[in-house]
Amino acid sequence: MAKASQPKDILTRVQDLGEEALHKLAEAPGGAKFLEMANQSRTRLDEMQKRMRGLDVLEERVDALERKLDELTKKQAPAATKKPAAKKPAPKKPSA
């Protein structure tokens, strides 16, 4: 049972060390600016992921429209070749 609590303690220690490192980084010259940029990057990444999910929906709609267009053009193509166009009558020559 003592072995089961050891990994938890190690993970907790690593987490605590990470938090301490972030606090020390914020106190270092330029560290606050670095942390601010990291947070802004995270926010921008989240926004980009939302936009990319929106593109997936649009791609699906475009695919569906392309399939419908293909079906419509296949249906219209045989009808157009079925009947040849009627010939125009030859123009009359004026008599002199």
C-alpha atoms as an extended CHARMM CRD file, in Angstrom:
* protein
*
        96  EXT
         1         1  MET       CA              0.0000000000        0.0000000000        0.0000000000  PROA      1               0.0000000000
         2         2  ALA       CA              2.9560000000        2.2890000000        0.5730000000  PROA      2               0.0000000000
         3         3  LYS       CA              3.9950000000        1.8370000000       -3.0720000000  PROA      3               0.0000000000
         4         4  ALA       CA              0.6230000000        3.1250000000       -4.3210000000  PROA      4               0.0000000000
         5         5  SER       CA              1.0650000000        6.4570000000       -2.5310000000  PROA      5               0.0000000000
         6         6  GLN       CA              4.6250000000        7.0080000000       -3.7990000000  PROA      6               0.0000000000
         7         7  PRO       CA              3.7530000000        7.8630000000       -7.4450000000  PROA      7               0.0000000000
         8         8  LYS       CA              1.1550000000       10.3210000000       -6.2330000000  PROA      8               0.0000000000
         9         9  ASP       CA              3.7180000000       11.9800000000       -3.9900000000  PROA      9               0.0000000000
        10        10  ILE       CA              6.2290000000       12.1530000000       -6.8400000000  PROA      10              0.0000000000
        11        11  LEU       CA              3.6450000000       13.6650000000       -9.1850000000  PROA      11              0.0000000000
        12        12  THR       CA              2.6320000000       16.1790000000       -6.5430000000  PROA      12              0.0000000000
        13        13  ARG       CA              6.2650000000       17.1390000000       -6.0290000000  PROA      13              0.0000000000
        14        14  VAL       CA              6.8120000000       17.5940000000       -9.7720000000  PROA      14              0.0000000000
        15        15  GLN       CA              3.6950000000       19.7440000000       -9.9670000000  PROA      15              0.0000000000
        16        16  ASP       CA              4.8630000000       21.8760000000       -7.0570000000  PROA      16              0.0000000000
        17        17  LEU       CA              8.2900000000       22.3150000000       -8.6530000000  PROA      17              0.0000000000
        18        18  GLY       CA              6.6400000000       23.3990000000      -11.8940000000  PROA      18              0.0000000000
        19        19  GLU       CA              4.5580000000       25.9940000000      -10.0930000000  PROA      19              0.0000000000
        20        20  GLU       CA              7.6220000000       27.2920000000       -8.2800000000  PROA      20              0.0000000000
        21        21  ALA       CA              9.5020000000       27.5450000000      -11.5670000000  PROA      21              0.0000000000
        22        22  LEU       CA              6.6750000000       29.5870000000      -13.1000000000  PROA      22              0.0000000000
        23        23  HSD       CA              6.6290000000       31.9580000000      -10.1300000000  PROA      23              0.0000000000
        24        24  LYS       CA             10.4000000000       32.4150000000      -10.3300000000  PROA      24              0.0000000000
        25        25  LEU       CA             10.1360000000       32.9800000000      -14.0770000000  PROA      25              0.0000000000
        26        26  ALA       CA              7.5630000000       35.7230000000      -13.5220000000  PROA      26              0.0000000000
        27        27  GLU       CA              9.9030000000       37.4490000000      -11.0910000000  PROA      27              0.0000000000
        28        28  ALA       CA             12.8840000000       37.2910000000      -13.4630000000  PROA      28              0.0000000000
        29        29  PRO       CA             13.5850000000       40.2520000000      -15.7760000000  PROA      29              0.0000000000
        30        30  GLY       CA             11.4840000000       39.7760000000      -18.8840000000  PROA      30              0.0000000000
        31        31  GLY       CA              9.7980000000       36.7320000000      -17.3910000000  PROA      31              0.0000000000
        32        32  ALA       CA              6.4540000000       38.4450000000      -16.9280000000  PROA      32              0.0000000000
        33        33  LYS       CA              6.5040000000       39.4420000000      -20.5930000000  PROA      33              0.0000000000
        34        34  PHE       CA              7.2900000000       35.8420000000      -21.5610000000  PROA      34              0.0000000000
        35        35  LEU       CA              4.3980000000       34.4830000000      -19.4750000000  PROA      35              0.0000000000
        36        36  GLU       CA              2.0590000000       37.0940000000      -20.9710000000  PROA      36              0.0000000000
        37        37  MET       CA              3.0810000000       36.0610000000      -24.4960000000  PROA      37              0.0000000000
        38        38  ALA       CA              2.5670000000       32.3780000000      -23.6190000000  PROA      38              0.0000000000
        39        39  ASN       CA             -0.9520000000       33.1000000000      -22.3540000000  PROA      39              0.0000000000
        40        40  GLN       CA             -1.7560000000       35.1340000000      -25.4760000000  PROA      40              0.0000000000
        41        41  SER       CA             -0.4820000000       32.3020000000      -27.6660000000  PROA      41              0.0000000000
        42        42  ARG       CA             -2.7480000000       29.8590000000      -25.8530000000  PROA      42              0.0000000000
        43        43  THR       CA             -5.7340000000       32.1460000000      -26.3720000000  PROA      43              0.0000000000
        44        44  ARG       CA             -4.9350000000       32.5690000000      -30.0660000000  PROA      44              0.0000000000
        45        45  LEU       CA             -4.5160000000       28.8250000000      -30.4880000000  PROA      45              0.0000000000
        46        46  ASP       CA             -7.9380000000       28.2400000000      -28.9350000000  PROA      46              0.0000000000
        47        47  GLU       CA             -9.4780000000       30.7520000000      -31.3450000000  PROA      47              0.0000000000
        48        48  MET       CA             -7.8030000000       29.0810000000      -34.3300000000  PROA      48              0.0000000000
        49        49  GLN       CA             -9.0870000000       25.6720000000      -33.2540000000  PROA      49              0.0000000000
        50        50  LYS       CA            -12.6390000000       27.0460000000      -33.1410000000  PROA      50              0.0000000000
        51        51  ARG       CA            -12.2460000000       28.4920000000      -36.6240000000  PROA      51              0.0000000000
        52        52  MET       CA            -10.8530000000       25.2330000000      -37.9700000000  PROA      52              0.0000000000
        53        53  ARG       CA            -13.8370000000       23.3250000000      -36.5910000000  PROA      53              0.0000000000
        54        54  GLY       CA            -16.0560000000       25.7530000000      -38.4850000000  PROA      54              0.0000000000
        55        55  LEU       CA            -14.1640000000       24.9800000000      -41.7030000000  PROA      55              0.0000000000
        56        56  ASP       CA            -14.9420000000       21.2780000000      -41.3270000000  PROA      56              0.0000000000
        57        57  VAL       CA            -18.6630000000       22.0580000000      -41.3930000000  PROA      57              0.0000000000
        58        58  LEU       CA            -18.2470000000       24.2250000000      -44.4900000000  PROA      58              0.0000000000
        59        59  GLU       CA            -16.2400000000       21.5240000000      -46.2640000000  PROA      59              0.0000000000
        60        60  GLU       CA            -19.0210000000       19.0130000000      -45.6270000000  PROA      60              0.0000000000
        61        61  ARG       CA            -21.5850000000       21.4200000000      -47.0890000000  PROA      61              0.0000000000
        62        62  VAL       CA            -19.4330000000       22.0280000000      -50.1740000000  PROA      62              0.0000000000
        63        63  ASP       CA            -19.0160000000       18.2720000000      -50.6900000000  PROA      63              0.0000000000
        64        64  ALA       CA            -22.7820000000       17.7640000000      -50.4840000000  PROA      64              0.0000000000
        65        65  LEU       CA            -23.4080000000       20.5810000000      -52.9790000000  PROA      65              0.0000000000
        66        66  GLU       CA            -20.8230000000       19.1610000000      -55.3870000000  PROA      66              0.0000000000
        67        67  ARG       CA            -22.5070000000       15.7420000000      -55.2500000000  PROA      67              0.0000000000
        68        68  LYS       CA            -25.8920000000       17.3180000000      -55.9780000000  PROA      68              0.0000000000
        69        69  LEU       CA            -24.4200000000       19.2730000000      -58.8720000000  PROA      69              0.0000000000
        70        70  ASP       CA            -22.8930000000       16.1110000000      -60.3170000000  PROA      70              0.0000000000
        71        71  GLU       CA            -26.2600000000       14.3510000000      -60.1020000000  PROA      71              0.0000000000
        72        72  LEU       CA            -28.0360000000       17.2280000000      -61.8260000000  PROA      72              0.0000000000
        73        73  THR       CA            -25.5090000000       17.4880000000      -64.6430000000  PROA      73              0.0000000000
        74        74  LYS       CA            -25.6520000000       13.7210000000      -65.2450000000  PROA      74              0.0000000000
        75        75  LYS       CA            -29.4450000000       13.8710000000      -65.5330000000  PROA      75              0.0000000000
        76        76  GLN       CA            -29.3940000000       16.8060000000      -67.9570000000  PROA      76              0.0000000000
        77        77  ALA       CA            -26.6090000000       15.5050000000      -70.2350000000  PROA      77              0.0000000000
        78        78  PRO       CA            -28.5880000000       12.6070000000      -71.8440000000  PROA      78              0.0000000000
        79        79  ALA       CA            -31.6440000000       14.8020000000      -72.4340000000  PROA      79              0.0000000000
        80        80  ALA       CA            -29.5690000000       17.3390000000      -74.3420000000  PROA      80              0.0000000000
        81        81  THR       CA            -28.0670000000       14.7420000000      -76.6960000000  PROA      81              0.0000000000
        82        82  LYS       CA            -31.3530000000       12.9310000000      -77.3440000000  PROA      82              0.0000000000
        83        83  LYS       CA            -32.8580000000       15.3140000000      -79.9200000000  PROA      83              0.0000000000
        84        84  PRO       CA            -30.7910000000       17.0030000000      -82.5860000000  PROA      84              0.0000000000
        85        85  ALA       CA            -31.5280000000       20.6360000000      -83.2620000000  PROA      85              0.0000000000
        86        86  ALA       CA            -33.9970000000       21.3330000000      -86.0800000000  PROA      86              0.0000000000
        87        87  LYS       CA            -32.4300000000       22.5200000000      -89.3140000000  PROA      87              0.0000000000
        88        88  LYS       CA            -33.1500000000       26.0290000000      -90.4330000000  PROA      88              0.0000000000
        89        89  PRO       CA            -34.7120000000       26.4040000000      -93.8710000000  PROA      89              0.0000000000
        90        90  ALA       CA            -32.3910000000       27.6470000000      -96.5870000000  PROA      90              0.0000000000
        91        91  PRO       CA            -32.7970000000       31.3440000000      -97.3270000000  PROA      91              0.0000000000
        92        92  LYS       CA            -34.5980000000       32.1730000000     -100.5900000000  PROA      92              0.0000000000
        93        93  LYS       CA            -32.6150000000       33.8400000000     -103.3380000000  PROA      93              0.0000000000
        94        94  PRO       CA            -34.1980000000       37.0350000000     -104.6080000000  PROA      94              0.0000000000
        95        95  SER       CA            -35.2590000000       36.7770000000     -108.2120000000  PROA      95              0.0000000000
        96        96  ALA       CA            -34.0120000000       39.4470000000     -110.5620000000  PROA      96              0.0000000000
